[in-house]
Amino acid sequence: MTEAGNPPVVALLEPGYADHAAERAAIAPLGLALLPVPAAADAAAVLAGREVRAILVRERRVDARLMDACPGLRCVQRYGVGVDNVDLPAATARRIAVCNIPDYGAAQEVSDHAVALYLAVARRIVSRDGEVRRGIWGVDQAQPVPGHRGAVLGLVGFGRIARAAWARFRALGFARALVSDPALGAAEAAAHGVEPAPLERIFAEADAVSLHAPLTAATRHIVDAAMLARMKPTAVLVNASRGGLIDEPALAAALHEGRLFGAGIDVFETEPPAPDNPLLGAPNTVLTDHAGWYSEASVRALQQHAAEGLRRALSGETPQNWVNPWPEGGA
Protein backbone atom coordinates (compact mmCIF):
# COMPACT_ATOMS: atom_id res chain seq x y z
CA MET A 1 0.00 0.00 0.00
CA THR A 2 1.15 3.53 -0.67
CA GLU A 3 1.24 6.25 1.95
CA ALA A 4 -2.09 7.54 0.65
CA GLY A 5 -3.67 4.15 1.24
CA ASN A 6 -3.99 3.29 -2.43
CA PRO A 7 -3.07 -0.21 -3.64
CA PRO A 8 -0.19 -0.59 -6.10
CA VAL A 9 -1.46 -0.50 -9.65
CA VAL A 10 -0.94 -1.38 -13.25
CA ALA A 11 -1.62 1.77 -15.25
CA LEU A 12 -3.74 1.24 -18.36
CA LEU A 13 -3.08 3.99 -20.89
CA GLU A 14 -5.76 4.57 -23.54
CA PRO A 15 -8.36 2.16 -22.16
CA GLY A 16 -10.50 1.34 -25.14
CA TYR A 17 -11.28 -2.35 -25.30
CA ALA A 18 -14.75 -3.56 -24.33
CA ASP A 19 -13.45 -4.92 -21.03
CA HIS A 20 -10.16 -5.76 -19.35
CA ALA A 21 -11.15 -8.89 -17.45
CA ALA A 22 -8.09 -10.86 -18.59
CA GLU A 23 -5.67 -8.20 -17.37
CA ARG A 24 -7.45 -7.80 -14.03
CA ALA A 25 -7.51 -11.56 -13.49
CA ALA A 26 -3.76 -11.79 -14.11
CA ILE A 27 -2.74 -9.06 -11.67
CA ALA A 28 -5.31 -9.57 -8.89
CA PRO A 29 -3.36 -12.48 -7.26
CA LEU A 30 -0.37 -10.12 -7.10
CA GLY A 31 -2.35 -7.59 -5.07
CA LEU A 32 -2.49 -5.13 -7.93
CA ALA A 33 -5.38 -3.08 -9.26
CA LEU A 34 -5.89 -1.83 -12.80
CA LEU A 35 -5.91 1.96 -13.08
CA PRO A 36 -7.29 3.33 -16.37
CA VAL A 37 -5.72 6.61 -17.50
CA PRO A 38 -7.90 8.45 -20.06
CA ALA A 39 -6.29 9.11 -23.41
CA ALA A 40 -6.66 12.88 -23.00
CA ALA A 41 -5.07 12.96 -19.53
CA ASP A 42 -1.46 13.82 -18.68
CA ALA A 43 -0.42 10.32 -17.62
CA ALA A 44 2.64 11.51 -15.68
CA ALA A 45 0.50 13.91 -13.65
CA VAL A 46 -2.21 11.31 -13.02
CA LEU A 47 0.27 8.65 -11.89
CA ALA A 48 2.57 10.82 -9.79
CA GLY A 49 2.37 9.67 -6.18
CA ARG A 50 0.87 6.29 -7.07
CA GLU A 51 2.73 3.02 -6.73
CA VAL A 52 2.80 2.01 -10.39
CA ARG A 53 4.33 -1.41 -11.01
CA ALA A 54 3.56 -1.72 -14.73
CA ILE A 55 2.12 0.16 -17.67
CA LEU A 56 -0.12 -1.28 -20.36
CA VAL A 57 0.04 0.83 -23.50
CA ARG A 58 -1.13 0.87 -27.09
CA GLU A 59 -0.03 3.99 -29.01
CA ARG A 60 0.73 6.62 -26.36
CA ARG A 61 4.29 7.72 -25.81
CA VAL A 62 6.03 6.27 -22.75
CA ASP A 63 8.97 8.61 -22.21
CA ALA A 64 11.49 9.35 -19.47
CA ARG A 65 9.17 11.90 -17.83
CA LEU A 66 6.43 9.31 -17.44
CA MET A 67 8.90 6.71 -16.17
CA ASP A 68 10.27 9.16 -13.59
CA ALA A 69 6.73 9.82 -12.36
CA CYS A 70 6.51 6.08 -11.59
CA PRO A 71 9.68 5.23 -9.61
CA GLY A 72 8.42 1.73 -8.81
CA LEU A 73 7.78 0.89 -12.47
CA ARG A 74 9.07 -2.56 -13.43
CA CYS A 75 7.44 -3.32 -16.76
CA VAL A 76 5.95 -1.63 -19.81
CA GLN A 77 3.75 -4.07 -21.70
CA ARG A 78 2.87 -2.99 -25.23
CA TYR A 79 -0.37 -4.16 -26.80
CA GLY A 80 1.14 -5.12 -30.15
CA VAL A 81 4.42 -5.59 -31.97
CA GLY A 82 6.14 -2.22 -32.38
CA VAL A 83 7.76 -0.48 -29.42
CA ASP A 84 8.77 2.74 -31.17
CA ASN A 85 6.47 4.69 -28.82
CA VAL A 86 8.55 3.60 -25.80
CA ASP A 87 11.88 5.27 -24.95
CA LEU A 88 13.91 2.05 -24.80
CA PRO A 89 17.22 3.60 -23.66
CA ALA A 90 15.43 5.40 -20.81
CA ALA A 91 13.64 2.19 -19.81
CA THR A 92 16.83 0.14 -19.89
CA ALA A 93 18.71 2.72 -17.83
CA ARG A 94 15.97 2.48 -15.20
CA ARG A 95 15.83 -1.33 -15.43
CA ILE A 96 12.26 -1.29 -16.68
CA ALA A 97 11.48 -4.32 -18.82
CA VAL A 98 9.72 -3.46 -22.07
CA CYS A 99 7.72 -6.31 -23.59
CA ASN A 100 5.75 -6.63 -26.78
CA ILE A 101 3.46 -9.20 -28.38
CA PRO A 102 5.02 -10.22 -31.69
CA ASP A 103 2.46 -12.85 -32.56
CA TYR A 104 -1.13 -12.66 -31.35
CA GLY A 105 -2.64 -14.12 -34.48
CA ALA A 106 -3.16 -10.82 -36.35
CA ALA A 107 -1.02 -11.71 -39.38
CA GLN A 108 -4.18 -12.75 -41.19
CA GLU A 109 -6.00 -9.55 -40.27
CA VAL A 110 -3.17 -7.19 -41.24
CA SER A 111 -2.34 -9.02 -44.46
CA ASP A 112 -6.03 -9.10 -45.39
CA HIS A 113 -6.21 -5.37 -44.73
CA ALA A 114 -3.12 -4.64 -46.82
CA VAL A 115 -4.58 -6.52 -49.77
CA ALA A 116 -7.97 -4.87 -49.24
CA LEU A 117 -6.34 -1.45 -49.36
CA TYR A 118 -4.50 -2.40 -52.54
CA LEU A 119 -7.68 -3.61 -54.22
CA ALA A 120 -9.67 -0.58 -53.08
CA VAL A 121 -7.08 1.70 -54.65
CA ALA A 122 -6.26 -0.33 -57.77
CA ARG A 123 -9.92 -1.00 -58.58
CA ARG A 124 -10.95 2.55 -57.56
CA ILE A 125 -13.61 1.10 -55.26
CA VAL A 126 -14.01 4.13 -53.03
CA SER A 127 -14.09 6.76 -55.79
CA ARG A 128 -16.43 4.64 -57.93
CA ASP A 129 -18.77 4.25 -54.95
CA GLY A 130 -18.91 8.02 -54.56
CA GLU A 131 -19.54 8.52 -58.28
CA VAL A 132 -22.40 6.04 -58.41
CA ARG A 133 -24.02 7.77 -55.44
CA ARG A 134 -23.72 11.07 -57.32
CA GLY A 135 -25.37 9.61 -60.42
CA ILE A 136 -22.16 9.18 -62.43
CA TRP A 137 -22.12 5.94 -64.42
CA GLY A 138 -19.87 4.16 -66.91
CA VAL A 139 -16.64 6.12 -66.48
CA ASP A 140 -14.61 3.05 -67.58
CA GLN A 141 -11.55 4.12 -69.59
CA ALA A 142 -11.78 7.71 -68.36
CA GLN A 143 -10.30 6.31 -65.13
CA PRO A 144 -7.85 3.53 -66.09
CA VAL A 145 -7.32 0.53 -63.85
CA PRO A 146 -3.82 -0.95 -64.19
CA GLY A 147 -4.62 -4.61 -63.41
CA HIS A 148 -2.28 -7.02 -61.67
CA ARG A 149 -2.17 -10.21 -63.74
CA GLY A 150 1.52 -11.17 -63.91
CA ALA A 151 2.46 -8.13 -61.80
CA VAL A 152 5.46 -7.69 -59.51
CA LEU A 153 4.97 -7.17 -55.78
CA GLY A 154 7.50 -5.35 -53.64
CA LEU A 155 7.67 -6.22 -49.95
CA VAL A 156 9.64 -4.15 -47.46
CA GLY A 157 10.07 -6.52 -44.53
CA PHE A 158 9.31 -10.24 -44.65
CA GLY A 159 7.97 -11.27 -41.27
CA ARG A 160 4.76 -13.19 -40.57
CA ILE A 161 2.49 -10.48 -41.95
CA ALA A 162 4.47 -9.94 -45.15
CA ARG A 163 4.61 -13.67 -45.82
CA ALA A 164 0.83 -13.91 -45.37
CA ALA A 165 0.40 -10.87 -47.63
CA TRP A 166 2.51 -12.50 -50.35
CA ALA A 167 0.26 -15.57 -50.32
CA ARG A 168 -2.78 -13.34 -50.81
CA PHE A 169 -1.21 -11.17 -53.52
CA ARG A 170 -0.04 -14.29 -55.33
CA ALA A 171 -3.61 -15.63 -55.29
CA LEU A 172 -4.69 -12.40 -57.02
CA GLY A 173 -2.33 -13.11 -59.88
CA PHE A 174 0.93 -11.41 -58.91
CA ALA A 175 3.72 -13.39 -60.53
CA ARG A 176 6.82 -12.37 -58.55
CA ALA A 177 7.75 -10.80 -55.24
CA LEU A 178 10.89 -8.75 -54.62
CA VAL A 179 11.75 -8.50 -50.93
CA SER A 180 13.96 -6.20 -48.88
CA ASP A 181 14.67 -7.65 -45.45
CA PRO A 182 18.15 -7.95 -43.91
CA ALA A 183 17.09 -11.11 -42.09
CA LEU A 184 15.98 -12.91 -45.26
CA GLY A 185 18.39 -15.66 -46.28
CA ALA A 186 18.61 -17.35 -49.64
CA ALA A 187 17.11 -20.62 -48.42
CA GLU A 188 14.11 -18.91 -46.82
CA ALA A 189 13.58 -16.76 -49.91
CA ALA A 190 13.58 -19.83 -52.13
CA ALA A 191 11.19 -21.64 -49.81
CA HIS A 192 8.67 -18.79 -50.07
CA GLY A 193 9.21 -18.18 -53.76
CA VAL A 194 10.49 -14.62 -53.39
CA GLU A 195 13.61 -12.81 -54.56
CA PRO A 196 15.78 -10.66 -52.27
CA ALA A 197 16.40 -7.24 -53.79
CA PRO A 198 17.64 -3.80 -52.77
CA LEU A 199 15.05 -1.13 -52.08
CA GLU A 200 15.99 0.87 -55.15
CA ARG A 201 15.21 -2.06 -57.43
CA ILE A 202 11.97 -2.88 -55.61
CA PHE A 203 10.60 0.63 -55.97
CA ALA A 204 11.64 0.81 -59.62
CA GLU A 205 10.18 -2.55 -60.71
CA ALA A 206 7.20 -3.27 -58.46
CA ASP A 207 3.62 -2.71 -59.53
CA ALA A 208 2.61 -2.62 -55.88
CA VAL A 209 4.79 -2.02 -52.82
CA SER A 210 3.53 -3.15 -49.41
CA LEU A 211 5.39 -2.00 -46.29
CA HIS A 212 5.87 -4.43 -43.40
CA ALA A 213 9.02 -3.15 -41.68
CA PRO A 214 9.40 -1.98 -38.07
CA LEU A 215 9.95 1.71 -37.43
CA THR A 216 13.51 2.41 -36.34
CA ALA A 217 15.98 5.24 -36.78
CA ALA A 218 17.19 3.47 -39.93
CA THR A 219 13.73 2.97 -41.44
CA ARG A 220 12.13 6.32 -40.63
CA HIS A 221 11.09 7.96 -43.93
CA ILE A 222 12.60 5.07 -45.85
CA VAL A 223 9.98 5.96 -48.45
CA ASP A 224 11.08 9.50 -49.29
CA ALA A 225 10.86 11.71 -52.36
CA ALA A 226 13.82 10.01 -54.01
CA MET A 227 12.38 6.52 -53.50
CA LEU A 228 8.94 7.59 -54.68
CA ALA A 229 10.48 9.07 -57.83
CA ARG A 230 11.61 5.56 -58.78
CA MET A 231 8.08 4.15 -58.78
CA LYS A 232 6.02 3.50 -61.90
CA PRO A 233 3.16 5.96 -62.43
CA THR A 234 0.86 2.90 -62.46
CA ALA A 235 2.11 1.57 -59.10
CA VAL A 236 0.28 1.45 -55.77
CA LEU A 237 1.89 1.96 -52.35
CA VAL A 238 0.35 0.25 -49.31
CA ASN A 239 1.31 0.87 -45.68
CA ALA A 240 -0.23 -1.20 -42.89
CA SER A 241 2.91 -1.17 -40.75
CA ARG A 242 4.11 2.16 -39.28
CA GLY A 243 3.30 5.65 -40.49
CA GLY A 244 6.82 6.94 -39.91
CA LEU A 245 8.14 4.75 -42.72
CA ILE A 246 6.78 7.28 -45.22
CA ASP A 247 7.56 10.93 -45.79
CA GLU A 248 3.89 11.90 -45.95
CA PRO A 249 4.27 15.29 -47.72
CA ALA A 250 6.47 13.63 -50.35
CA LEU A 251 3.88 10.91 -50.93
CA ALA A 252 1.06 13.45 -51.16
CA ALA A 253 3.05 15.44 -53.71
CA ALA A 254 3.66 12.34 -55.85
CA LEU A 255 -0.05 11.53 -55.79
CA HIS A 256 -1.16 15.08 -56.61
CA GLU A 257 1.32 15.27 -59.48
CA GLY A 258 0.21 11.96 -60.97
CA ARG A 259 3.58 10.29 -60.46
CA LEU A 260 1.93 7.44 -58.57
CA PHE A 261 -1.38 5.69 -59.29
CA GLY A 262 -2.55 5.59 -55.69
CA ALA A 263 -1.91 4.67 -52.08
CA GLY A 264 -3.61 2.66 -49.34
CA ILE A 265 -2.68 3.95 -45.89
CA ASP A 266 -3.70 2.44 -42.55
CA VAL A 267 -1.07 4.14 -40.38
CA PHE A 268 0.16 7.71 -40.01
CA GLU A 269 3.23 9.36 -38.56
CA THR A 270 0.99 11.13 -36.03
CA GLU A 271 -2.25 9.43 -35.05
CA PRO A 272 -4.91 10.50 -35.47
CA PRO A 273 -3.67 12.56 -38.42
CA ALA A 274 -3.92 16.33 -38.08
CA PRO A 275 -6.59 18.04 -40.19
CA ASP A 276 -3.84 19.53 -42.38
CA ASN A 277 -2.15 16.18 -43.08
CA PRO A 278 -1.57 16.32 -46.86
CA LEU A 279 -2.64 12.71 -47.36
CA LEU A 280 -6.21 13.58 -46.37
CA GLY A 281 -6.64 15.43 -49.65
CA ALA A 282 -4.50 13.23 -51.89
CA PRO A 283 -6.20 11.75 -54.99
CA ASN A 284 -6.93 8.01 -55.31
CA THR A 285 -5.85 7.43 -51.72
CA VAL A 286 -7.75 5.13 -49.37
CA LEU A 287 -7.25 5.82 -45.67
CA THR A 288 -8.18 3.76 -42.63
CA ASP A 289 -7.69 4.36 -38.92
CA HIS A 290 -4.92 1.93 -37.93
CA ALA A 291 -7.52 -0.82 -38.11
CA GLY A 292 -5.52 -3.45 -39.98
CA TRP A 293 -4.81 -5.51 -36.87
CA TYR A 294 -8.40 -5.60 -35.66
CA SER A 295 -10.87 -8.42 -35.36
CA GLU A 296 -12.79 -9.64 -32.35
CA ALA A 297 -10.54 -12.70 -32.18
CA SER A 298 -7.32 -10.70 -32.42
CA VAL A 299 -8.41 -8.37 -29.59
CA ARG A 300 -9.11 -11.31 -27.29
CA ALA A 301 -5.75 -12.89 -28.11
CA LEU A 302 -3.92 -9.59 -27.68
CA GLN A 303 -5.37 -9.01 -24.22
CA GLN A 304 -4.68 -12.56 -23.12
CA HIS A 305 -1.04 -12.32 -24.23
CA ALA A 306 -0.69 -8.95 -22.50
CA ALA A 307 -2.14 -10.38 -19.29
CA GLU A 308 0.31 -13.29 -19.35
CA GLY A 309 3.17 -10.90 -20.07
CA LEU A 310 2.27 -8.83 -17.02
CA ARG A 311 1.95 -11.89 -14.80
CA ARG A 312 5.39 -13.17 -15.75
CA ALA A 313 7.18 -9.86 -15.48
CA LEU A 314 5.63 -8.96 -12.13
CA SER A 315 6.05 -12.45 -10.64
CA GLY A 316 9.82 -12.38 -11.00
CA GLU A 317 9.92 -14.70 -14.00
CA THR A 318 11.87 -13.88 -17.13
CA PRO A 319 9.64 -11.44 -18.99
CA GLN A 320 7.90 -12.71 -22.08
CA ASN A 321 9.03 -11.12 -25.37
CA TRP A 322 11.46 -8.87 -23.51
CA VAL A 323 12.84 -6.39 -26.03
CA ASN A 324 15.41 -4.54 -23.89
CA PRO A 325 17.14 -7.17 -21.71
CA TRP A 326 20.14 -5.93 -19.79
CA PRO A 327 23.28 -8.10 -19.98
CA GLU A 328 23.04 -9.72 -16.57
CA GLY A 329 19.37 -10.58 -17.07
CA GLY A 330 16.70 -10.64 -14.42
CA ALA A 331 13.87 -8.14 -14.57
C-alpha positions in Angstrom: 0.0 0.0 0.0 1.1 3.5 -0.7 1.2 6.3 2.0 -2.1 7.5 0.7 -3.7 4.1 1.2 -4.0 3.3 -2.4 -3.1 -0.2 -3.6 -0.2 -0.6 -6.1 -1.5 -0.5 -9.6 -0.9 -1.4 -13.3 -1.6 1.8 -15.3 -3.7 1.2 -18.4 -3.1 4.0 -20.9 -5.8 4.6 -23.5 -8.4 2.2 -22.2 -10.5 1.3 -25.1 -11.3 -2.4 -25.3 -14.8 -3.6 -24.3 -13.4 -4.9 -21.0 -10.2 -5.8 -19.3 -11.2 -8.9 -17.5 -8.1 -10.9 -18.6 -5.7 -8.2 -17.4 -7.5 -7.8 -14.0 -7.5 -11.6 -13.5 -3.8 -11.8 -14.1 -2.7 -9.1 -11.7 -5.3 -9.6 -8.9 -3.4 -12.5 -7.3 -0.4 -10.1 -7.1 -2.3 -7.6 -5.1 -2.5 -5.1 -7.9 -5.4 -3.1 -9.3 -5.9 -1.8 -12.8 -5.9 2.0 -13.1 -7.3 3.3 -16.4 -5.7 6.6 -17.5 -7.9 8.5 -20.1 -6.3 9.1 -23.4 -6.7 12.9 -23.0 -5.1 13.0 -19.5 -1.5 13.8 -18.7 -0.4 10.3 -17.6 2.6 11.5 -15.7 0.5 13.9 -13.6 -2.2 11.3 -13.0 0.3 8.7 -11.9 2.6 10.8 -9.8 2.4 9.7 -6.2 0.9 6.3 -7.1 2.7 3.0 -6.7 2.8 2.0 -10.4 4.3 -1.4 -11.0 3.6 -1.7 -14.7 2.1 0.2 -17.7 -0.1 -1.3 -20.4 0.0 0.8 -23.5 -1.1 0.9 -27.1 0.0 4.0 -29.0 0.7 6.6 -26.4 4.3 7.7 -25.8 6.0 6.3 -22.8 9.0 8.6 -22.2 11.5 9.4 -19.5 9.2 11.9 -17.8 6.4 9.3 -17.4 8.9 6.7 -16.2 10.3 9.2 -13.6 6.7 9.8 -12.4 6.5 6.1 -11.6 9.7 5.2 -9.6 8.4 1.7 -8.8 7.8 0.9 -12.5 9.1 -2.6 -13.4 7.4 -3.3 -16.8 5.9 -1.6 -19.8 3.7 -4.1 -21.7 2.9 -3.0 -25.2 -0.4 -4.2 -26.8 1.1 -5.1 -30.2 4.4 -5.6 -32.0 6.1 -2.2 -32.4 7.8 -0.5 -29.4 8.8 2.7 -31.2 6.5 4.7 -28.8 8.6 3.6 -25.8 11.9 5.3 -24.9 13.9 2.0 -24.8 17.2 3.6 -23.7 15.4 5.4 -20.8 13.6 2.2 -19.8 16.8 0.1 -19.9 18.7 2.7 -17.8 16.0 2.5 -15.2 15.8 -1.3 -15.4 12.3 -1.3 -16.7 11.5 -4.3 -18.8 9.7 -3.5 -22.1 7.7 -6.3 -23.6 5.7 -6.6 -26.8 3.5 -9.2 -28.4 5.0 -10.2 -31.7 2.5 -12.9 -32.6 -1.1 -12.7 -31.4 -2.6 -14.1 -34.5 -3.2 -10.8 -36.4 -1.0 -11.7 -39.4 -4.2 -12.8 -41.2 -6.0 -9.5 -40.3 -3.2 -7.2 -41.2 -2.3 -9.0 -44.5 -6.0 -9.1 -45.4 -6.2 -5.4 -44.7 -3.1 -4.6 -46.8 -4.6 -6.5 -49.8 -8.0 -4.9 -49.2 -6.3 -1.4 -49.4 -4.5 -2.4 -52.5 -7.7 -3.6 -54.2 -9.7 -0.6 -53.1 -7.1 1.7 -54.7 -6.3 -0.3 -57.8 -9.9 -1.0 -58.6 -10.9 2.6 -57.6 -13.6 1.1 -55.3 -14.0 4.1 -53.0 -14.1 6.8 -55.8 -16.4 4.6 -57.9 -18.8 4.2 -54.9 -18.9 8.0 -54.6 -19.5 8.5 -58.3 -22.4 6.0 -58.4 -24.0 7.8 -55.4 -23.7 11.1 -57.3 -25.4 9.6 -60.4 -22.2 9.2 -62.4 -22.1 5.9 -64.4 -19.9 4.2 -66.9 -16.6 6.1 -66.5 -14.6 3.0 -67.6 -11.6 4.1 -69.6 -11.8 7.7 -68.4 -10.3 6.3 -65.1 -7.9 3.5 -66.1 -7.3 0.5 -63.8 -3.8 -1.0 -64.2 -4.6 -4.6 -63.4 -2.3 -7.0 -61.7 -2.2 -10.2 -63.7 1.5 -11.2 -63.9 2.5 -8.1 -61.8 5.5 -7.7 -59.5 5.0 -7.2 -55.8 7.5 -5.3 -53.6 7.7 -6.2 -49.9 9.6 -4.1 -47.5 10.1 -6.5 -44.5 9.3 -10.2 -44.6 8.0 -11.3 -41.3 4.8 -13.2 -40.6 2.5 -10.5 -41.9 4.5 -9.9 -45.1 4.6 -13.7 -45.8 0.8 -13.9 -45.4 0.4 -10.9 -47.6 2.5 -12.5 -50.3 0.3 -15.6 -50.3 -2.8 -13.3 -50.8 -1.2 -11.2 -53.5 0.0 -14.3 -55.3 -3.6 -15.6 -55.3 -4.7 -12.4 -57.0 -2.3 -13.1 -59.9 0.9 -11.4 -58.9 3.7 -13.4 -60.5 6.8 -12.4 -58.6 7.8 -10.8 -55.2 10.9 -8.7 -54.6 11.8 -8.5 -50.9 14.0 -6.2 -48.9 14.7 -7.6 -45.4 18.2 -8.0 -43.9 17.1 -11.1 -42.1 16.0 -12.9 -45.3 18.4 -15.7 -46.3 18.6 -17.3 -49.6 17.1 -20.6 -48.4 14.1 -18.9 -46.8 13.6 -16.8 -49.9 13.6 -19.8 -52.1 11.2 -21.6 -49.8 8.7 -18.8 -50.1 9.2 -18.2 -53.8 10.5 -14.6 -53.4 13.6 -12.8 -54.6 15.8 -10.7 -52.3 16.4 -7.2 -53.8 17.6 -3.8 -52.8 15.1 -1.1 -52.1 16.0 0.9 -55.2 15.2 -2.1 -57.4 12.0 -2.9 -55.6 10.6 0.6 -56.0 11.6 0.8 -59.6 10.2 -2.6 -60.7 7.2 -3.3 -58.5 3.6 -2.7 -59.5 2.6 -2.6 -55.9 4.8 -2.0 -52.8 3.5 -3.2 -49.4 5.4 -2.0 -46.3 5.9 -4.4 -43.4 9.0 -3.2 -41.7 9.4 -2.0 -38.1 9.9 1.7 -37.4 13.5 2.4 -36.3 16.0 5.2 -36.8 17.2 3.5 -39.9 13.7 3.0 -41.4 12.1 6.3 -40.6 11.1 8.0 -43.9 12.6 5.1 -45.9 10.0 6.0 -48.4 11.1 9.5 -49.3 10.9 11.7 -52.4 13.8 10.0 -54.0 12.4 6.5 -53.5 8.9 7.6 -54.7 10.5 9.1 -57.8 11.6 5.6 -58.8 8.1 4.1 -58.8 6.0 3.5 -61.9 3.2 6.0 -62.4 0.9 2.9 -62.5 2.1 1.6 -59.1 0.3 1.5 -55.8 1.9 2.0 -52.3 0.4 0.3 -49.3 1.3 0.9 -45.7 -0.2 -1.2 -42.9 2.9 -1.2 -40.7 4.1 2.2 -39.3 3.3 5.7 -40.5 6.8 6.9 -39.9 8.1 4.8 -42.7 6.8 7.3 -45.2 7.6 10.9 -45.8 3.9 11.9 -46.0 4.3 15.3 -47.7 6.5 13.6 -50.4 3.9 10.9 -50.9 1.1 13.4 -51.2 3.1 15.4 -53.7 3.7 12.3 -55.8 -0.1 11.5 -55.8 -1.2 15.1 -56.6 1.3 15.3 -59.5 0.2 12.0 -61.0 3.6 10.3 -60.5 1.9 7.4 -58.6 -1.4 5.7 -59.3 -2.6 5.6 -55.7 -1.9 4.7 -52.1 -3.6 2.7 -49.3 -2.7 4.0 -45.9 -3.7 2.4 -42.6 -1.1 4.1 -40.4 0.2 7.7 -40.0 3.2 9.4 -38.6 1.0 11.1 -36.0 -2.2 9.4 -35.0 -4.9 10.5 -35.5 -3.7 12.6 -38.4 -3.9 16.3 -38.1 -6.6 18.0 -40.2 -3.8 19.5 -42.4 -2.2 16.2 -43.1 -1.6 16.3 -46.9 -2.6 12.7 -47.4 -6.2 13.6 -46.4 -6.6 15.4 -49.7 -4.5 13.2 -51.9 -6.2 11.8 -55.0 -6.9 8.0 -55.3 -5.8 7.4 -51.7 -7.8 5.1 -49.4 -7.2 5.8 -45.7 -8.2 3.8 -42.6 -7.7 4.4 -38.9 -4.9 1.9 -37.9 -7.5 -0.8 -38.1 -5.5 -3.5 -40.0 -4.8 -5.5 -36.9 -8.4 -5.6 -35.7 -10.9 -8.4 -35.4 -12.8 -9.6 -32.3 -10.5 -12.7 -32.2 -7.3 -10.7 -32.4 -8.4 -8.4 -29.6 -9.1 -11.3 -27.3 -5.8 -12.9 -28.1 -3.9 -9.6 -27.7 -5.4 -9.0 -24.2 -4.7 -12.6 -23.1 -1.0 -12.3 -24.2 -0.7 -8.9 -22.5 -2.1 -10.4 -19.3 0.3 -13.3 -19.3 3.2 -10.9 -20.1 2.3 -8.8 -17.0 2.0 -11.9 -14.8 5.4 -13.2 -15.7 7.2 -9.9 -15.5 5.6 -9.0 -12.1 6.1 -12.5 -10.6 9.8 -12.4 -11.0 9.9 -14.7 -14.0 11.9 -13.9 -17.1 9.6 -11.4 -19.0 7.9 -12.7 -22.1 9.0 -11.1 -25.4 11.5 -8.9 -23.5 12.8 -6.4 -26.0 15.4 -4.5 -23.9 17.1 -7.2 -21.7 20.1 -5.9 -19.8 23.3 -8.1 -20.0 23.0 -9.7 -16.6 19.4 -10.6 -17.1 16.7 -10.6 -14.4 13.9 -8.1 -14.6 
